[in-house]
Each structure stands twice: as structure tokens, then as C-alpha cells.
């Protein structure tokens, strides 16, 4: 598997590198933030709970110092000059909050080098946000679309990389579904996965369209791997009685096919930092576990469908007062 220690390290005093990450407090997001911090990045960690984010920031700082102590033979790590970690309030279920978060970053920074659209929810019951979108579609795709468009001018002044985390689950969209399709049907056990697949397919489609419209910005999507030790499954494991069955199922899948949270972060790190990947040669591509180039589903790859999803998203945002 790709070794993140081979990625470039930066001295913040000499070369300021800025990253923005959503969902950086847990799971693969935590380890993505940790490694970006180790490599000298100024990281804006976007989350809803200031207490939790600031607590995680302290944990990352402590973990980084521990790794240096425990790896005395790793010259690059031993000589690394850490970056910094900062909190930005962001609730992806509220588009106005997304606007405010982007505006705050614009006031604080002259450029952004990497935007990592990492946060997401999975297979939850049907719910509509205050903006009138199905909650998975907005959290996983629409809010990240808006955040990306708002930060695009800053990204074009930096290293210009947008990394969006999709999922192998996008393959469940076996034929193109219009984003206006709600799948508001029982049982949730089935149709919640359709809604999830649609949101993750849309994220890949949006990344491809962004790459076409902005060839100077490296836009990549990826499946991080089957990361089973995550709170994404908490809804299922907490269900009365059958929650035990789901817990056992996820444990088995994780044992035979899963990767750890840190291993799941490696793909993101390679896409975000590797000098071997460029907008000229790799724009719009899809990667999988460990940062290996792969191929998304035929639906996600269809540019006509991607264009339809893009137009729908722009139109729906405009209806709600958000020009993009």
C-alpha cells in the first residue's frame, strides 16, 4: 500500500500550504487531518461541534508528537515541522451555514491548496433538510458542491486540488436516477441504500464536470476502502435486536475485506499531496483503496448523465437563492 511518508513535507514558515477538510474529526477524516498536519499544512477542520473539533485538534497534536518520538529512525518525520489546525463551523444540512463557512475561510486566507470533501452520512432513514433536500443527498453531495464552488477562486490561487470521497456503494445505482427522485418508500432497509448510492454517484459526476469546466484544478473522487470501524454504521448497529446482527455482519466484512481508518485515509492523502498526480494527466479520475487509479460505474462515468445532474443542482440551488 502507498506510504504517506513518501509525500512532500513543507515548512509552514517558508511555504504556507492550506487545506480545508469536512468531517476531519473521526474515522478516515481524523487520519487525513493528522497526516496533513504532519506534512506541514494549515488545516481548517470543518465541523458542527466546536468542543468536539477542538478536542480532536488536541488529540492530533499529541498523536503527532508521539509519532515523532516513536519513530526516531524516520528522518523525514523527525525533521518535519508541523502545520496548524483550526476550527470552522459547518453544518452540511444547512446551506446558509455552508455559505458562512466559505465566507469565513475567504476572509482568513488568500488561497486554498486542497479541499477535501470528506464528510458524509450513510443509509439513514428518510429525512428532509431545512433546505428541502433529502438529507443524504444534501450532506454527501449538494453542500459539498456549494462549498467547492464558493472556494474555487481561492483554490485557483493555490495548488488547486479538490478531493471528494465517494463510495463503492455508488455502484448500487444500476441505472441513472434523476436527483429529483426521492425514493421515499418503505422499507428503509432497501431504499435508504438507493438514496445513498444516488448521492455518492452524484458526487463522482459533479467531480467529473468540475474537472471539465475547470481544467486547471485537479478534481478527483475516490472510494477509500471498506472502512468498517466507523460511526457511519451507528444507525444500523443501534437498532433494537437486529442491531446485533448488523454489528456481527459489519465485523465479519471488516475482518475479511476491510481496511483500518488510517489505511482508508491513504487514498485521500495520495490524491491530495502526490506530485505524481496532475490536472494535466489525471483530472476527473476515480481512485480506490490506497490511492490506486480505478474506474467508477458506467452511470457515474456517463457525461450526459453527469451534465444532467450538474444542471439540476445549479437550478435547485438558484431556486433557493444560491447562485453558482
N, C-alpha and C positions, 0 to 999 in steps of 0.2 A: 504493500500500500504506500501511497505517496507520503513522503516525510516532510511535514511542515517546517522543520528546522532548516531545510534547504532553501526556503523562501527568503527574499531580501529583508534585512533588518535596517531600520532607519534611526537616525539620531534626531529627535524632535527639535533640538536646538539648531540643527543645520538644515534639515529638510522636513518641514511640517506636513504630515500626512493625516488626512481627516477621513474618518469612516462614520457612517450612520447605520445603525442596525436596529431592527424591530425585533422584539422578543428575545433580547440578549441576556435575560436573567436565568434561564433554565434550559435543560436539555442541550441540544447541539448549539443553541444560541450562546449559552454560557461559555462553552469551549471555543467558539468562534471569537467571542469578545476577549477571552483570555489570551489566545494566540495573537490576535491583532494588537493587543496591549503589549505583549512580549516583543512584538516586532516594531514597536515604537509609534503606533498610531494614536492619535487623539480620537477617542471613540465616544460618539453620542449614543447612549443606550436609551432607546425609546420604550416606555412602559407606562402602565396606568397607575402603579402604586409607588410613590416616592420612597416610602420606608423600605419596601422590598428591593427596589433598584439600588438604593444607597447601601443596603446591607450586602447585596451581591457585589457591589463595587469593592467594598472592604474585603470580601472573601477572595475576589480575583487578585487584588493587590497582595494579599497574604499568600495565595497559591503561587503567584509568580515568583515571589521572594523564596518560597520553599523550593521551587524547581531549580532555581539558580544554585541554591545550597546543595541540593541533592544531585546535581549534575556538574561536578567540578571539572570533568574532562571535556565537557561540551564548550569549546572555545567561543562559538558564536553566541550561545545562550549566556555564558558567563560575562561576556563583554557587552551584552545587549543593554541599551538604555531604554527603559520602559516609556510608554506613552502616557496618556492620561485618560480617565473615564469620567464621563459627565452624564447627568440625567436630563432627559427631555420628556415631558409629559405627553403621552399619546394614547388615545383610546381609538382603536381602529373601527369601533362600532359607531363612531361619531365623526362625520366628515368635517364638521366645523373644527373639531379638535385636531384633525389631520392638518387642516389649513393653518391653525395656530402653531402647531409643532414645526411645520415647514418655515413659517414666517420667523419663528424664533431662531432657527438654525441660520436663516439668511442674515439675520442681524448679527449673529455671533461669528460667522465665518465668511471669508471671501471666496472659498472654494470647497468642494467636497470631492474626495478622490474615489471613494467607494460607497455605494448604497447597497445594503444587504437587506432585502425584503424577506425576513426570516420567520416572522411570527405567523401563527395560523391556529385554527381550530379544526377538529375533525369529527365527523359523524355525530353531531349533536342533534337534538330534536328541533323541529321546525320553529323558527322564531324570526320576526322581522325587526330590523333596527329602527331607530327613530327616523332614519333617512328613507325608510320604506323598502330596503333591500333584504333579501334572505340573509341571515347572519353569517353563514359560511361564505357566501359569495362576496359580501362586503369585506369581511375580515381578511379572507385569503387573497382576494383579488382587487376589488374596486378601490378600497382605501389605499392599497399599495400603488395602484395605478395613479391615483391622485397625488400621493406623496412623491412618486417618481417624477411626475410632470412638473410639480412645483419646484423640485430640487434640480431639475435638468439644467437650468442656466449655471448653477454652481458646479454641477458635475462636469460641464463642458470646459470649465476653467481648471479642473484638476486632472487626475488620471483617467477619469471618465469610465467608470465601471459600475454596472447595475447587475447585481446577482439576485435572482429570485428563486426561492425554494418551492418547488412543486412536489410531486409525489408519484411513485409508481401507481398509486391509486387513480391517476388520471386516465389510465387505460380502461377503466370501467365505463367511460363514455365511448361506447362502441359505435355510435353514430352521432353526427353533430346535433347538439341540442341548443336551441336559441336561449340566450341568457334570460329571456323573459319567462322561460319555463320554470315554475316554482317547485314542482314535484311535491306539492303539499297533499300527500296521500298517506294513509296508513298502509302497512305498518312502518314505523320509523326505522325498524331494523333493516329494511331494504332501501327505502327511498332516501334516507339520510346519506347513504353512500353514493347515490346518484348525484345529490346536491354537492357532495364533497368533490366527486370526480369532475363535475362541471366547473367548480371554482378553480381547481388545480389545472384543468385543461385551459381555461381562460387565461390563467397566469402565464402559461407557456406561449399561448397565442399572442398575448399582449407583449411579451418579451420579443418575439419574432417581429412584430410590427414596429416596435420601438427601435429595433436594430435597423430595419429598412428605412424608417423615417429619419434616423439619426446615425448614419454610418460611422461617425466619428466617436460614438460612445459604444463601448464594449458591453453588450447586453446578453447575458447568459441565464439559462434556467437549469435546474438540476434536481435530481432525486438523491437525497443524502444517504439512502440506505434504509434498511428495515431497523429503525431505532425503536426498540420496544420499551426501554426503560425511560418512559416519558409520561408526562401528565396528560398527553393528548388522549389517552385511553381511559382517563379517570371516570368519564360518564358511564362507560360500559362496565368497568370493574366495581363500581359502587351500586349497581343495580341490585335490588333485593333478590337473594337466592341465586339467580342466574349470573350474577356478577362474579361468583366464584368460578363458574365455568369459563367465563371470558378471561379472567385472570390466569387460569391454567392454560388456556389456549394461547394467550399472548406470551406466556413464559416459554411454552414449547416452541413457538415460532422464533422467539428471540434466541433460544438455545441452539437451534439448528441453522437458522438463516440470519439472525440479527447481528447488528454491529453496536458497539458502545456509543454513548453520546459523543465522546471525543473522536472516535473513528468517523462518526456521522458528520462531524464538522470539517473533516479534511477536504471533502469536495468543495465546500464553500471557500475554504482558505486558498486552495489552488486556483480556483476561478478568480478570486479577489486579488491575489498577490503575485501569481506566477508571471514571469516575464516571457514565458514560452507561449502564452495565450494573448492574442491581439485582436483588435477590432478589424484590422485588415483581413485576417485569415480565419477568424473564428466567430464573427458576430452572428448572434441569433442561435447559436448551437445549444444543445442539450447535453448535460453531463449526468453521470450517475456515481454510485458509491466510490469514494476515494478520488474523485475528480477525473474519472475516465470518460472520454467522449462516448456518447451513446446516441440513441435515436428515440424520439418520443413517438407517440401513437400516430397513426395516419390522420386521425381527426385533428390532433394538435399541430400536425405538420401542414395541414391544408391551408394555404394562404388565403383562399377565398373565404373560408370559414373564419380565419383569423381577422380578416378585414371586416367581416360582418360583426364579430364580437367587439372590435375596436370602435366601429361606428355606433353601435348600440350603447357602449359605455360612455362615449363622448356625449351622445344625445341625452342619456339619462342623467348624467352629471349636470349638463346645461339646464335641464328641466328643474334641477334643484338649486340652481344659482352658481354652479361651479364651472367657469369657462376654462377649458384646457386646450 
